[in-house]
């Protein structure tokens, strides 16, 4: 997890995100420092999340309802 390329995002509730393309895993760190791992996320979802005007809104609308996740930190 520490070798990931974290990208800071402009969001009121997200701090930064990272993506492991080989494993299709999306890592999301929230402003409260909790980290969640979303599994089986295609790269296009990660790219859309990066481009979204509201990353938190995109996460809530498209990622959370569609992909399994677990809290890892």
PDB file of N, H, CA, C and O in Angstrom:
ATOM      1  N   UNK A   1       0.825  -1.194   0.000  1.00  0.00           N
ATOM      2  CA  UNK A   1       0.000   0.000   0.000  1.00  0.00           C
ATOM      3  C   UNK A   1       0.866   1.254   0.000  1.00  0.00           C
ATOM      4  O   UNK A   1       0.452   2.286  -0.527  1.00  0.00           O
ATOM      5  N   UNK A   2       2.040   1.184   0.571  1.00  0.00           N
ATOM      6  H   UNK A   2       2.377   0.346   1.000  1.00  0.00           H
ATOM      7  CA  UNK A   2       2.874   2.376   0.685  1.00  0.00           C
ATOM      8  C   UNK A   2       3.608   2.701  -0.609  1.00  0.00           C
ATOM      9  O   UNK A   2       4.152   3.797  -0.741  1.00  0.00           O
ATOM     10  N   UNK A   3       3.637   1.777  -1.567  1.00  0.00           N
ATOM     11  H   UNK A   3       3.195   0.886  -1.459  1.00  0.00           H
ATOM     12  CA  UNK A   3       4.284   2.027  -2.841  1.00  0.00           C
ATOM     13  C   UNK A   3       3.341   2.649  -3.857  1.00  0.00           C
ATOM     14  O   UNK A   3       3.720   2.848  -5.012  1.00  0.00           O
ATOM     15  N   UNK A   4       2.122   2.957  -3.444  1.00  0.00           N
ATOM     16  H   UNK A   4       1.815   2.796  -2.506  1.00  0.00           H
ATOM     17  CA  UNK A   4       1.137   3.516  -4.357  1.00  0.00           C
ATOM     18  C   UNK A   4       1.450   4.978  -4.667  1.00  0.00           C
ATOM     19  O   UNK A   4       2.071   5.683  -3.872  1.00  0.00           O
ATOM     20  N   UNK A   5       1.005   5.407  -5.835  1.00  0.00           N
ATOM     21  H   UNK A   5       0.500   4.834  -6.480  1.00  0.00           H
ATOM     22  CA  UNK A   5       1.153   6.796  -6.242  1.00  0.00           C
ATOM     23  C   UNK A   5      -0.101   7.555  -5.807  1.00  0.00           C
ATOM     24  O   UNK A   5      -1.082   7.604  -6.549  1.00  0.00           O
ATOM     25  N   UNK A   6      -0.077   8.141  -4.619  1.00  0.00           N
ATOM     26  H   UNK A   6       0.719   8.101  -4.016  1.00  0.00           H
ATOM     27  CA  UNK A   6      -1.227   8.855  -4.078  1.00  0.00           C
ATOM     28  C   UNK A   6      -1.370  10.208  -4.761  1.00  0.00           C
ATOM     29  O   UNK A   6      -0.385  10.907  -5.001  1.00  0.00           O
ATOM     30  N   UNK A   7      -2.603  10.561  -5.066  1.00  0.00           N
ATOM     31  H   UNK A   7      -3.403   9.993  -4.871  1.00  0.00           H
ATOM     32  CA  UNK A   7      -2.915  11.853  -5.679  1.00  0.00           C
ATOM     33  C   UNK A   7      -3.884  12.588  -4.765  1.00  0.00           C
ATOM     34  O   UNK A   7      -4.952  12.077  -4.430  1.00  0.00           O
ATOM     35  N   UNK A   8      -3.496  13.792  -4.370  1.00  0.00           N
ATOM     36  H   UNK A   8      -2.628  14.207  -4.643  1.00  0.00           H
ATOM     37  CA  UNK A   8      -4.381  14.610  -3.543  1.00  0.00           C
ATOM     38  C   UNK A   8      -5.498  15.164  -4.413  1.00  0.00           C
ATOM     39  O   UNK A   8      -5.265  15.573  -5.550  1.00  0.00           O
ATOM     40  N   UNK A   9      -6.709  15.175  -3.875  1.00  0.00           N
ATOM     41  H   UNK A   9      -6.899  14.843  -2.951  1.00  0.00           H
ATOM     42  CA  UNK A   9      -7.868  15.675  -4.612  1.00  0.00           C
ATOM     43  C   UNK A   9      -8.492  16.843  -3.862  1.00  0.00           C
ATOM     44  O   UNK A   9      -8.366  16.965  -2.643  1.00  0.00           O
ATOM     45  N   UNK A  10      -9.163  17.689  -4.616  1.00  0.00           N
ATOM     46  H   UNK A  10      -9.266  17.590  -5.605  1.00  0.00           H
ATOM     47  CA  UNK A  10      -9.862  18.829  -4.032  1.00  0.00           C
ATOM     48  C   UNK A  10     -11.277  18.394  -3.682  1.00  0.00           C
ATOM     49  O   UNK A  10     -12.147  18.307  -4.548  1.00  0.00           O
ATOM     50  N   UNK A  11     -11.493  18.123  -2.404  1.00  0.00           N
ATOM     51  H   UNK A  11     -10.786  18.194  -1.700  1.00  0.00           H
ATOM     52  CA  UNK A  11     -12.774  17.597  -1.951  1.00  0.00           C
ATOM     53  C   UNK A  11     -12.956  17.935  -0.478  1.00  0.00           C
ATOM     54  O   UNK A  11     -11.985  18.057   0.270  1.00  0.00           O
ATOM     55  N   UNK A  12     -14.208  18.085  -0.075  1.00  0.00           N
ATOM     56  H   UNK A  12     -14.997  17.986  -0.682  1.00  0.00           H
ATOM     57  CA  UNK A  12     -14.464  18.384   1.328  1.00  0.00           C
ATOM     58  C   UNK A  12     -14.351  17.143   2.219  1.00  0.00           C
ATOM     59  O   UNK A  12     -14.131  17.269   3.424  1.00  0.00           O
ATOM     60  N   UNK A  13     -14.499  15.948   1.640  1.00  0.00           N
ATOM     61  H   UNK A  13     -14.677  15.846   0.662  1.00  0.00           H
ATOM     62  CA  UNK A  13     -14.420  14.753   2.488  1.00  0.00           C
ATOM     63  C   UNK A  13     -13.375  13.730   2.036  1.00  0.00           C
ATOM     64  O   UNK A  13     -13.121  12.766   2.756  1.00  0.00           O
ATOM     65  N   UNK A  14     -12.770  13.914   0.871  1.00  0.00           N
ATOM     66  H   UNK A  14     -12.977  14.698   0.286  1.00  0.00           H
ATOM     67  CA  UNK A  14     -11.694  13.033   0.416  1.00  0.00           C
ATOM     68  C   UNK A  14     -10.380  13.781   0.492  1.00  0.00           C
ATOM     69  O   UNK A  14     -10.317  14.970   0.181  1.00  0.00           O
ATOM     70  N   UNK A  15      -9.332  13.090   0.903  1.00  0.00           N
ATOM     71  H   UNK A  15      -9.383  12.124   1.156  1.00  0.00           H
ATOM     72  CA  UNK A  15      -8.015  13.698   0.992  1.00  0.00           C
ATOM     73  C   UNK A  15      -7.159  13.340  -0.229  1.00  0.00           C
ATOM     74  O   UNK A  15      -6.616  14.210  -0.909  1.00  0.00           O
ATOM     75  N   UNK A  16      -7.058  12.020  -0.484  1.00  0.00           N
ATOM     76  H   UNK A  16      -7.499  11.313   0.068  1.00  0.00           H
ATOM     77  CA  UNK A  16      -6.237  11.569  -1.608  1.00  0.00           C
ATOM     78  C   UNK A  16      -6.708  10.201  -2.062  1.00  0.00           C
ATOM     79  O   UNK A  16      -7.407   9.492  -1.339  1.00  0.00           O
ATOM     80  N   UNK A  17      -6.311   9.846  -3.280  1.00  0.00           N
ATOM     81  H   UNK A  17      -5.744  10.423  -3.868  1.00  0.00           H
ATOM     82  CA  UNK A  17      -6.688   8.558  -3.852  1.00  0.00           C
ATOM     83  C   UNK A  17      -5.479   7.930  -4.541  1.00  0.00           C
ATOM     84  O   UNK A  17      -4.538   8.620  -4.935  1.00  0.00           O
ATOM     85  N   UNK A  18      -5.527   6.619  -4.675  1.00  0.00           N
ATOM     86  H   UNK A  18      -6.291   6.059  -4.355  1.00  0.00           H
ATOM     87  CA  UNK A  18      -4.486   5.879  -5.382  1.00  0.00           C
ATOM     88  C   UNK A  18      -5.152   4.710  -6.097  1.00  0.00           C
ATOM     89  O   UNK A  18      -6.234   4.263  -5.717  1.00  0.00           O
ATOM     90  N   UNK A  19      -4.479   4.221  -7.148  1.00  0.00           N
ATOM     91  H   UNK A  19      -3.600   4.584  -7.457  1.00  0.00           H
ATOM     92  CA  UNK A  19      -5.053   3.130  -7.934  1.00  0.00           C
ATOM     93  C   UNK A  19      -3.973   2.127  -8.275  1.00  0.00           C
ATOM     94  O   UNK A  19      -2.882   2.499  -8.709  1.00  0.00           O
ATOM     95  N   UNK A  20      -4.275   0.859  -8.079  1.00  0.00           N
ATOM     96  H   UNK A  20      -5.160   0.557  -7.727  1.00  0.00           H
ATOM     97  CA  UNK A  20      -3.399  -0.242  -8.472  1.00  0.00           C
ATOM     98  C   UNK A  20      -4.031  -0.877  -9.702  1.00  0.00           C
ATOM     99  O   UNK A  20      -4.997  -1.633  -9.598  1.00  0.00           O
ATOM    100  N   UNK A  21      -3.472  -0.561 -10.870  1.00  0.00           N
ATOM    101  H   UNK A  21      -2.687   0.053 -10.954  1.00  0.00           H
ATOM    102  CA  UNK A  21      -4.071  -1.012 -12.134  1.00  0.00           C
ATOM    103  C   UNK A  21      -4.062  -2.529 -12.277  1.00  0.00           C
ATOM    104  O   UNK A  21      -5.040  -3.101 -12.758  1.00  0.00           O
ATOM    105  N   UNK A  22      -2.993  -3.189 -11.877  1.00  0.00           N
ATOM    106  H   UNK A  22      -2.199  -2.725 -11.486  1.00  0.00           H
ATOM    107  CA  UNK A  22      -2.930  -4.648 -12.012  1.00  0.00           C
ATOM    108  C   UNK A  22      -3.987  -5.345 -11.164  1.00  0.00           C
ATOM    109  O   UNK A  22      -4.612  -6.306 -11.613  1.00  0.00           O
ATOM    110  N   UNK A  23      -4.185  -4.870  -9.957  1.00  0.00           N
ATOM    111  H   UNK A  23      -3.678  -4.089  -9.593  1.00  0.00           H
ATOM    112  CA  UNK A  23      -5.154  -5.487  -9.052  1.00  0.00           C
ATOM    113  C   UNK A  23      -6.556  -4.885  -9.191  1.00  0.00           C
ATOM    114  O   UNK A  23      -7.513  -5.396  -8.609  1.00  0.00           O
ATOM    115  N   UNK A  24      -6.671  -3.811  -9.956  1.00  0.00           N
ATOM    116  H   UNK A  24      -5.893  -3.397 -10.428  1.00  0.00           H
ATOM    117  CA  UNK A  24      -7.927  -3.062 -10.110  1.00  0.00           C
ATOM    118  C   UNK A  24      -8.490  -2.657  -8.742  1.00  0.00           C
ATOM    119  O   UNK A  24      -9.670  -2.852  -8.447  1.00  0.00           O
ATOM    120  N   UNK A  25      -7.605  -2.087  -7.921  1.00  0.00           N
ATOM    121  H   UNK A  25      -6.647  -1.928  -8.160  1.00  0.00           H
ATOM    122  CA  UNK A  25      -7.989  -1.653  -6.581  1.00  0.00           C
ATOM    123  C   UNK A  25      -7.852  -0.140  -6.471  1.00  0.00           C
ATOM    124  O   UNK A  25      -6.830   0.438  -6.842  1.00  0.00           O
ATOM    125  N   UNK A  26      -8.887   0.479  -5.961  1.00  0.00           N
ATOM    126  H   UNK A  26      -9.717   0.010  -5.660  1.00  0.00           H
ATOM    127  CA  UNK A  26      -8.908   1.909  -5.726  1.00  0.00           C
ATOM    128  C   UNK A  26      -8.792   2.145  -4.220  1.00  0.00           C
ATOM    129  O   UNK A  26      -9.553   1.580  -3.435  1.00  0.00           O
ATOM    130  N   UNK A  27      -7.847   2.975  -3.832  1.00  0.00           N
ATOM    131  H   UNK A  27      -7.229   3.434  -4.470  1.00  0.00           H
ATOM    132  CA  UNK A  27      -7.647   3.328  -2.437  1.00  0.00           C
ATOM    133  C   UNK A  27      -8.104   4.764  -2.240  1.00  0.00           C
ATOM    134  O   UNK A  27      -7.735   5.652  -3.009  1.00  0.00           O
ATOM    135  N   UNK A  28      -8.903   4.988  -1.216  1.00  0.00           N
ATOM    136  H   UNK A  28      -9.203   4.267  -0.591  1.00  0.00           H
ATOM    137  CA  UNK A  28      -9.426   6.326  -0.933  1.00  0.00           C
ATOM    138  C   UNK A  28      -9.133   6.667   0.515  1.00  0.00           C
ATOM    139  O   UNK A  28      -9.521   5.941   1.430  1.00  0.00           O
ATOM    140  N   UNK A  29      -8.443   7.782   0.713  1.00  0.00           N
ATOM    141  H   UNK A  29      -8.128   8.372  -0.030  1.00  0.00           H
ATOM    142  CA  UNK A  29      -8.232   8.288   2.064  1.00  0.00           C
ATOM    143  C   UNK A  29      -9.163   9.479   2.272  1.00  0.00           C
ATOM    144  O   UNK A  29      -9.168  10.432   1.492  1.00  0.00           O
ATOM    145  N   UNK A  30      -9.940   9.400   3.330  1.00  0.00           N
ATOM    146  H   UNK A  30      -9.935   8.627   3.964  1.00  0.00           H
ATOM    147  CA  UNK A  30     -10.880  10.462   3.655  1.00  0.00           C
ATOM    148  C   UNK A  30     -10.205  11.510   4.538  1.00  0.00           C
ATOM    149  O   UNK A  30      -9.126  11.268   5.079  1.00  0.00           O
ATOM    150  N   UNK A  31     -10.833  12.655   4.678  1.00  0.00           N
ATOM    151  H   UNK A  31     -11.709  12.851   4.238  1.00  0.00           H
ATOM    152  CA  UNK A  31     -10.245  13.732   5.472  1.00  0.00           C
ATOM    153  C   UNK A  31     -10.115  13.360   6.947  1.00  0.00           C
ATOM    154  O   UNK A  31      -9.337  13.983   7.669  1.00  0.00           O
ATOM    155  N   UNK A  32     -10.861  12.358   7.405  1.00  0.00           N
ATOM    156  H   UNK A  32     -11.493  11.852   6.818  1.00  0.00           H
ATOM    157  CA  UNK A  32     -10.726  11.900   8.788  1.00  0.00           C
ATOM    158  C   UNK A  32      -9.612  10.854   8.934  1.00  0.00           C
ATOM    159  O   UNK A  32      -9.478  10.230   9.986  1.00  0.00           O
ATOM    160  N   UNK A  33      -8.820  10.668   7.883  1.00  0.00           N
ATOM    161  H   UNK A  33      -8.928  11.175   7.028  1.00  0.00           H
ATOM    162  CA  UNK A  33      -7.663   9.763   7.819  1.00  0.00           C
ATOM    163  C   UNK A  33      -8.008   8.289   7.659  1.00  0.00           C
ATOM    164  O   UNK A  33      -7.100   7.460   7.617  1.00  0.00           O
ATOM    165  N   UNK A  34      -9.287   7.931   7.568  1.00  0.00           N
ATOM    166  H   UNK A  34     -10.025   8.604   7.602  1.00  0.00           H
ATOM    167  CA  UNK A  34      -9.628   6.531   7.307  1.00  0.00           C
ATOM    168  C   UNK A  34      -9.357   6.216   5.839  1.00  0.00           C
ATOM    169  O   UNK A  34      -9.523   7.067   4.965  1.00  0.00           O
ATOM    170  N   UNK A  35      -8.941   4.990   5.589  1.00  0.00           N
ATOM    171  H   UNK A  35      -8.806   4.299   6.299  1.00  0.00           H
ATOM    172  CA  UNK A  35      -8.613   4.548   4.231  1.00  0.00           C
ATOM    173  C   UNK A  35      -9.490   3.353   3.878  1.00  0.00           C
ATOM    174  O   UNK A  35      -9.623   2.405   4.651  1.00  0.00           O
ATOM    175  N   UNK A  36     -10.086   3.424   2.688  1.00  0.00           N
ATOM    176  H   UNK A  36      -9.979   4.194   2.060  1.00  0.00           H
ATOM    177  CA  UNK A  36     -10.925   2.340   2.194  1.00  0.00           C
ATOM    178  C   UNK A  36     -10.359   1.815   0.886  1.00  0.00           C
ATOM    179  O   UNK A  36      -9.825   2.569   0.072  1.00  0.00           O
ATOM    180  N   UNK A  37     -10.485   0.521   0.704  1.00  0.00           N
ATOM    181  H   UNK A  37     -10.919  -0.091   1.366  1.00  0.00           H
ATOM    182  CA  UNK A  37     -10.062  -0.164  -0.510  1.00  0.00           C
ATOM    183  C   UNK A  37     -11.309  -0.615  -1.255  1.00  0.00           C
ATOM    184  O   UNK A  37     -12.130  -1.355  -0.713  1.00  0.00           O
ATOM    185  N   UNK A  38     -11.448  -0.170  -2.489  1.00  0.00           N
ATOM    186  H   UNK A  38     -10.781   0.431  -2.929  1.00  0.00           H
ATOM    187  CA  UNK A  38     -12.558  -0.587  -3.357  1.00  0.00           C
ATOM    188  C   UNK A  38     -11.988  -1.562  -4.379  1.00  0.00           C
ATOM    189  O   UNK A  38     -10.997  -1.264  -5.046  1.00  0.00           O
ATOM    190  N   UNK A  39     -12.622  -2.735  -4.499  1.00  0.00           N
ATOM    191  H   UNK A  39     -13.427  -2.976  -3.957  1.00  0.00           H
ATOM    192  CA  UNK A  39     -12.091  -3.818  -5.323  1.00  0.00           C
ATOM    193  C   UNK A  39     -12.791  -3.911  -6.673  1.00  0.00           C
ATOM    194  O   UNK A  39     -13.946  -3.513  -6.823  1.00  0.00           O
ATOM    195  N   UNK A  40     -12.066  -4.443  -7.648  1.00  0.00           N
ATOM    196  H   UNK A  40     -11.127  -4.766  -7.526  1.00  0.00           H
ATOM    197  CA  UNK A  40     -12.570  -4.694  -9.003  1.00  0.00           C
ATOM    198  C   UNK A  40     -13.018  -3.419  -9.714  1.00  0.00           C
ATOM    199  O   UNK A  40     -13.965  -3.438 -10.501  1.00  0.00           O
ATOM    200  N   UNK A  41     -12.336  -2.321  -9.433  1.00  0.00           N
ATOM    201  H   UNK A  41     -11.567  -2.306  -8.793  1.00  0.00           H
ATOM    202  CA  UNK A  41     -12.668  -1.029 -10.032  1.00  0.00           C
ATOM    203  C   UNK A  41     -11.894  -0.878 -11.339  1.00  0.00           C
ATOM    204  O   UNK A  41     -10.663  -0.866 -11.326  1.00  0.00           O
ATOM    205  N   UNK A  42     -12.597  -0.763 -12.468  1.00  0.00           N
ATOM    206  H   UNK A  42     -13.597  -0.772 -12.478  1.00  0.00           H
ATOM    207  CA  UNK A  42     -11.895  -0.577 -13.743  1.00  0.00           C
ATOM    208  C   UNK A  42     -11.190   0.774 -13.793  1.00  0.00           C
ATOM    209  O   UNK A  42     -11.580   1.721 -13.110  1.00  0.00           O
ATOM    210  N   UNK A  43     -10.157   0.844 -14.605  1.00  0.00           N
ATOM    211  H   UNK A  43      -9.840   0.074 -15.160  1.00  0.00           H
ATOM    212  CA  UNK A  43      -9.369   2.070 -14.675  1.00  0.00           C
ATOM    213  C   UNK A  43     -10.208   3.273 -15.112  1.00  0.00           C
ATOM    214  O   UNK A  43      -9.931   4.395 -14.689  1.00  0.00           O
ATOM    215  N   UNK A  44     -11.220   3.064 -15.943  1.00  0.00           N
ATOM    216  H   UNK A  44     -11.445   2.152 -16.287  1.00  0.00           H
ATOM    217  CA  UNK A  44     -12.019   4.205 -16.390  1.00  0.00           C
ATOM    218  C   UNK A  44     -12.749   4.867 -15.221  1.00  0.00           C
ATOM    219  O   UNK A  44     -12.974   6.077 -15.242  1.00  0.00           O
ATOM    220  N   UNK A  45     -13.120   4.090 -14.206  1.00  0.00           N
ATOM    221  H   UNK A  45     -12.938   3.107 -14.189  1.00  0.00           H
ATOM    222  CA  UNK A  45     -13.774   4.682 -13.033  1.00  0.00           C
ATOM    223  C   UNK A  45     -12.780   5.557 -12.265  1.00  0.00           C
ATOM    224  O   UNK A  45     -13.123   6.646 -11.807  1.00  0.00           O
ATOM    225  N   UNK A  46     -11.557   5.070 -12.133  1.00  0.00           N
ATOM    226  H   UNK A  46     -11.278   4.184 -12.506  1.00  0.00           H
ATOM    227  CA  UNK A  46     -10.516   5.857 -11.478  1.00  0.00           C
ATOM    228  C   UNK A  46     -10.263   7.157 -12.239  1.00  0.00           C
ATOM    229  O   UNK A  46     -10.151   8.225 -11.638  1.00  0.00           O
ATOM    230  N   UNK A  47     -10.176   7.059 -13.550  1.00  0.00           N
ATOM    231  H   UNK A  47     -10.267   6.191 -14.039  1.00  0.00           H
ATOM    232  CA  UNK A  47      -9.939   8.248 -14.374  1.00  0.00           C
ATOM    233  C   UNK A  47     -11.095   9.245 -14.260  1.00  0.00           C
ATOM    234  O   UNK A  47     -10.874  10.454 -14.196  1.00  0.00           O
ATOM    235  N   UNK A  48     -12.323   8.734 -14.236  1.00  0.00           N
ATOM    236  H   UNK A  48     -12.502   7.751 -14.288  1.00  0.00           H
ATOM    237  CA  UNK A  48     -13.488   9.612 -14.071  1.00  0.00           C
ATOM    238  C   UNK A  48     -13.479  10.269 -12.693  1.00  0.00           C
ATOM    239  O   UNK A  48     -13.839  11.439 -12.556  1.00  0.00           O
ATOM    240  N   UNK A  49     -13.076   9.529 -11.695  1.00  0.00           N
ATOM    241  H   UNK A  49     -12.784   8.579 -11.807  1.00  0.00           H
ATOM    242  CA  UNK A  49     -12.988  10.080 -10.342  1.00  0.00           C
ATOM    243  C   UNK A  49     -11.986  11.233 -10.303  1.00  0.00           C
ATOM    244  O   UNK A  49     -12.247  12.262  -9.681  1.00  0.00           O
ATOM    245  N   UNK A  50     -10.850  11.064 -10.962  1.00  0.00           N
ATOM    246  H   UNK A  50     -10.638  10.227 -11.468  1.00  0.00           H
ATOM    247  CA  UNK A  50      -9.839  12.123 -11.016  1.00  0.00           C
ATOM    248  C   UNK A  50     -10.367  13.363 -11.725  1.00  0.00           C
ATOM    249  O   UNK A  50     -10.031  14.482 -11.336  1.00  0.00           O
ATOM    250  N   UNK A  51     -11.178  13.189 -12.747  1.00  0.00           N
ATOM    251  H   UNK A  51     -11.451  12.280 -13.063  1.00  0.00           H
ATOM    252  CA  UNK A  51     -11.690  14.303 -13.548  1.00  0.00           C
ATOM    253  C   UNK A  51     -12.951  14.950 -12.977  1.00  0.00           C
ATOM    254  O   UNK A  51     -13.341  16.038 -13.401  1.00  0.00           O
ATOM    255  N   UNK A  52     -13.576  14.292 -12.035  1.00  0.00           N
ATOM    256  H   UNK A  52     -13.260  13.408 -11.691  1.00  0.00           H
ATOM    257  CA  UNK A  52     -14.874  14.757 -11.527  1.00  0.00           C
ATOM    258  C   UNK A  52     -14.760  16.132 -10.875  1.00  0.00           C
ATOM    259  O   UNK A  52     -13.789  16.422 -10.176  1.00  0.00           O
ATOM    260  N   UNK A  53     -15.752  16.963 -11.112  1.00  0.00           N
ATOM    261  H   UNK A  53     -16.540  16.728 -11.680  1.00  0.00           H
ATOM    262  CA  UNK A  53     -15.807  18.260 -10.452  1.00  0.00           C
ATOM    263  C   UNK A  53     -15.957  18.104  -8.953  1.00  0.00           C
ATOM    264  O   UNK A  53     -15.482  18.934  -8.178  1.00  0.00           O
ATOM    265  N   UNK A  54     -16.626  17.028  -8.551  1.00  0.00           N
ATOM    266  H   UNK A  54     -17.013  16.354  -9.181  1.00  0.00           H
ATOM    267  CA  UNK A  54     -16.800  16.697  -7.139  1.00  0.00           C
ATOM    268  C   UNK A  54     -16.390  15.238  -6.936  1.00  0.00           C
ATOM    269  O   UNK A  54     -17.210  14.338  -7.111  1.00  0.00           O
ATOM    270  N   UNK A  55     -15.127  14.997  -6.568  1.00  0.00           N
ATOM    271  H   UNK A  55     -14.461  15.729  -6.426  1.00  0.00           H
ATOM    272  CA  UNK A  55     -14.689  13.610  -6.365  1.00  0.00           C
ATOM    273  C   UNK A  55     -15.534  12.855  -5.335  1.00  0.00           C
ATOM    274  O   UNK A  55     -15.833  11.675  -5.519  1.00  0.00           O
ATOM    275  N   UNK A  56     -15.915  13.530  -4.264  1.00  0.00           N
ATOM    276  H   UNK A  56     -15.673  14.488  -4.115  1.00  0.00           H
ATOM    277  CA  UNK A  56     -16.742  12.883  -3.249  1.00  0.00           C
ATOM    278  C   UNK A  56     -18.117  12.519  -3.789  1.00  0.00           C
ATOM    279  O   UNK A  56     -18.657  11.458  -3.473  1.00  0.00           O
ATOM    280  N   UNK A  57     -18.677  13.401  -4.601  1.00  0.00           N
ATOM    281  H   UNK A  57     -18.238  14.262  -4.858  1.00  0.00           H
ATOM    282  CA  UNK A  57     -19.965  13.122  -5.227  1.00  0.00           C
ATOM    283  C   UNK A  57     -19.883  11.958  -6.198  1.00  0.00           C
ATOM    284  O   UNK A  57     -20.784  11.122  -6.253  1.00  0.00           O
ATOM    285  N   UNK A  58     -18.793  11.907  -6.969  1.00  0.00           N
ATOM    286  H   UNK A  58     -18.061  12.586  -6.924  1.00  0.00           H
ATOM    287  CA  UNK A  58     -18.601  10.795  -7.907  1.00  0.00           C
ATOM    288  C   UNK A  58     -18.442   9.484  -7.148  1.00  0.00           C
ATOM    289  O   UNK A  58     -19.028   8.468  -7.521  1.00  0.00           O
ATOM    290  N   UNK A  59     -17.649   9.509  -6.084  1.00  0.00           N
ATOM    291  H   UNK A  59     -17.173  10.334  -5.780  1.00  0.00           H
ATOM    292  CA  UNK A  59     -17.452   8.309  -5.277  1.00  0.00           C
ATOM    293  C   UNK A  59     -18.790   7.797  -4.752  1.00  0.00           C
ATOM    294  O   UNK A  59     -19.077   6.603  -4.839  1.00  0.00           O
ATOM    295  N   UNK A  60     -19.599   8.686  -4.213  1.00  0.00           N
ATOM    296  H   UNK A  60     -19.365   9.656  -4.142  1.00  0.00           H
ATOM    297  CA  UNK A  60     -20.897   8.295  -3.652  1.00  0.00           C
ATOM    298  C   UNK A  60     -21.876   7.803  -4.704  1.00  0.00           C
ATOM    299  O   UNK A  60     -22.651   6.881  -4.445  1.00  0.00           O
ATOM    300  N   UNK A  61     -21.851   8.405  -5.888  1.00  0.00           N
ATOM    301  H   UNK A  61     -21.222   9.154  -6.098  1.00  0.00           H
ATOM    302  CA  UNK A  61     -22.820   8.063  -6.928  1.00  0.00           C
ATOM    303  C   UNK A  61     -22.444   6.815  -7.725  1.00  0.00           C
ATOM    304  O   UNK A  61     -23.322   6.039  -8.103  1.00  0.00           O
ATOM    305  N   UNK A  62     -21.150   6.612  -7.984  1.00  0.00           N
ATOM    306  H   UNK A  62     -20.437   7.242  -7.677  1.00  0.00           H
ATOM    307  CA  UNK A  62     -20.746   5.562  -8.921  1.00  0.00           C
ATOM    308  C   UNK A  62     -19.876   4.456  -8.326  1.00  0.00           C
ATOM    309  O   UNK A  62     -20.000   3.296  -8.720  1.00  0.00           O
ATOM    310  N   UNK A  63     -19.012   4.796  -7.398  1.00  0.00           N
ATOM    311  H   UNK A  63     -18.911   5.738  -7.078  1.00  0.00           H
ATOM    312  CA  UNK A  63     -18.073   3.797  -6.868  1.00  0.00           C
ATOM    313  C   UNK A  63     -18.695   3.007  -5.710  1.00  0.00           C
ATOM    314  O   UNK A  63     -18.744   1.778  -5.750  1.00  0.00           O
ATOM    315  N   UNK A  64     -19.163   3.710  -4.694  1.00  0.00           N
ATOM    316  H   UNK A  64     -19.123   4.708  -4.662  1.00  0.00           H
ATOM    317  CA  UNK A  64     -19.696   3.031  -3.507  1.00  0.00           C
ATOM    318  C   UNK A  64     -20.813   2.042  -3.817  1.00  0.00           C
ATOM    319  O   UNK A  64     -20.801   0.937  -3.276  1.00  0.00           O
ATOM    320  N   UNK A  65     -21.789   2.397  -4.674  1.00  0.00           N
ATOM    321  H   UNK A  65     -21.798   3.296  -5.113  1.00  0.00           H
ATOM    322  CA  UNK A  65     -22.877   1.443  -4.913  1.00  0.00           C
ATOM    323  C   UNK A  65     -22.494   0.252  -5.798  1.00  0.00           C
ATOM    324  O   UNK A  65     -23.230  -0.733  -5.860  1.00  0.00           O
ATOM    325  N   UNK A  66     -21.351   0.339  -6.479  1.00  0.00           N
ATOM    326  H   UNK A  66     -20.754   1.140  -6.428  1.00  0.00           H
ATOM    327  CA  UNK A  66     -21.031  -0.655  -7.507  1.00  0.00           C
ATOM    328  C   UNK A  66     -19.902  -1.610  -7.182  1.00  0.00           C
ATOM    329  O   UNK A  66     -19.796  -2.666  -7.806  1.00  0.00           O
ATOM    330  N   UNK A  67     -19.050  -1.268  -6.218  1.00  0.00           N
ATOM    331  H   UNK A  67     -19.136  -0.410  -5.711  1.00  0.00           H
ATOM    332  CA  UNK A  67     -17.852  -2.068  -5.981  1.00  0.00           C
ATOM    333  C   UNK A  67     -17.704  -2.411  -4.501  1.00  0.00           C
ATOM    334  O   UNK A  67     -17.964  -1.574  -3.636  1.00  0.00           O
ATOM    335  N   UNK A  68     -17.283  -3.649  -4.213  1.00  0.00           N
ATOM    336  H   UNK A  68     -17.072  -4.328  -4.915  1.00  0.00           H
ATOM    337  CA  UNK A  68     -17.092  -4.035  -2.807  1.00  0.00           C
ATOM    338  C   UNK A  68     -15.927  -3.254  -2.199  1.00  0.00           C
ATOM    339  O   UNK A  68     -14.955  -2.924  -2.879  1.00  0.00           O
ATOM    340  N   UNK A  69     -16.049  -2.973  -0.919  1.00  0.00           N
ATOM    341  H   UNK A  69     -16.838  -3.241  -0.367  1.00  0.00           H
ATOM    342  CA  UNK A  69     -14.976  -2.239  -0.259  1.00  0.00           C
ATOM    343  C   UNK A  69     -14.742  -2.761   1.142  1.00  0.00           C
ATOM    344  O   UNK A  69     -15.566  -3.475   1.714  1.00  0.00           O
ATOM    345  N   UNK A  70     -13.595  -2.383   1.675  1.00  0.00           N
ATOM    346  H   UNK A  70     -12.925  -1.803   1.211  1.00  0.00           H
ATOM    347  CA  UNK A  70     -13.276  -2.699   3.058  1.00  0.00           C
ATOM    348  C   UNK A  70     -12.424  -1.576   3.620  1.00  0.00           C
ATOM    349  O   UNK A  70     -11.631  -0.959   2.910  1.00  0.00           O
ATOM    350  N   UNK A  71     -12.600  -1.326   4.895  1.00  0.00           N
ATOM    351  H   UNK A  71     -13.245  -1.828   5.472  1.00  0.00           H
ATOM    352  CA  UNK A  71     -11.790  -0.328   5.578  1.00  0.00           C
ATOM    353  C   UNK A  71     -10.455  -0.966   5.912  1.00  0.00           C
ATOM    354  O   UNK A  71     -10.405  -2.031   6.527  1.00  0.00           O
ATOM    355  N   UNK A  72      -9.369  -0.313   5.504  1.00  0.00           N
ATOM    356  H   UNK A  72      -9.410   0.552   5.004  1.00  0.00           H
ATOM    357  CA  UNK A  72      -8.043  -0.885   5.735  1.00  0.00           C
ATOM    358  C   UNK A  72      -7.183   0.004   6.629  1.00  0.00           C
ATOM    359  O   UNK A  72      -6.062  -0.369   6.976  1.00  0.00           O
ATOM    360  N   UNK A  73      -7.680   1.138   6.992  1.00  0.00           N
ATOM    361  H   UNK A  73      -8.591   1.441   6.710  1.00  0.00           H
ATOM    362  CA  UNK A  73      -6.883   2.024   7.828  1.00  0.00           C
ATOM    363  C   UNK A  73      -7.700   3.132   8.422  1.00  0.00           C
ATOM    364  O   UNK A  73      -7.168   3.966   9.155  1.00  0.00           O
TER     365      UNK A  73
END
